[in-house]
């Protein structure tokens, strides 16, 4: 048995606990940084990967702001009804990834996105 010495097992458990808590801190710090920078599409994608309750408040804000960003993009079509909306490649990929991973947003936005956004 590799852990006959309880001190070795305790040390291993402490290292593991530190690693787990440090990773969660890194995720929260990353989320707070994205929020501060106003990168809500990227933040919403990160929230898709981390649905833990401790991130609920920041993720709820991310979803609301991401929806506002998508609404803003799609509303440009009203100004140019005969043209499709052009979106930069990074934003387009983020929105499409978000729609692929979030069923509620997919249902609401995907048909409009396909119809109004330029390929």
Buried (B, 14 or more C-beta within 10 A) or exposed (E): EEEEEEEEEEEEEEEEEEEEEEEBEEBBEBBEEBBEEEBBBBBBBBBBEBEEEEBEEBBEBBBEBBBEBBEEBBEBBEEEEEEEBEBEEEBBEBBBBBBEBBEEBBEBBBEBBEEBBEE
